[in-house]
């Protein structure tokens, strides 16, 4: 789950891994014991603007708006 400001996005890691070697590497690392969890999923906090992150995730998922 990506969280930017007060907006959370549940994202399938396969989509991110396919398009980004950075995310692909991130998902191979073990989760720290103190990792933040939301709805059973690890949380990645982002300093990005939520609207911009939402647009990026739509592009990566192949959705059009």
Residue pairs with C-beta under 8 A, 6 or more apart in sequence:
1 8
1 9
1 10
1 11
1 38
1 39
1 41
1 42
1 43
1 44
2 8
2 9
2 11
2 43
2 44
2 45
2 46
2 53
2 57
3 9
3 38
3 43
3 44
3 45
3 46
4 45
4 46
4 47
4 48
4 49
4 50
4 53
5 49
5 50
6 50
7 50
7 53
7 54
8 38
8 43
9 53
9 54
9 57
10 39
10 41
11 57
13 23
13 27
15 60
15 61
16 23
16 24
16 27
16 60
17 23
17 24
17 27
18 24
19 60
26 44
31 42
35 42
35 43
36 42
36 43
36 45
37 43
46 53
58 64
58 65
